[in-house]
Amino acid sequence: MERIIKFMFDSIGSYLSIRKIANTLTSMGHKITPNTVERYINALLDSLIIYDVSRFDIHGKEQLGSLKKILHC
């Protein structure tokens, strides 16, 4: 879980996907599946260490349905 947290905090401001996190960590030599990454992220969200933020279209003044950002406190 520590590697996921470090990766997410190092990627603040970037759009992340569960698959991108898993692929990046695997390419760094830490074999992890997308399902495991998703479970850890859900645990972090439940513990309020991080939270997700919906994208907002300022021109259309509405929330966008895809590419949520995940932020830390």
Secondary structure, DSSP 4 states (H G I P E B T S, - for coil): -HHHHHHHHHTTTS---HHHHHHHHHHTT----HHHHHHHHHHHHHTTSEEEE--EETTTTEE-SS--EEEE-
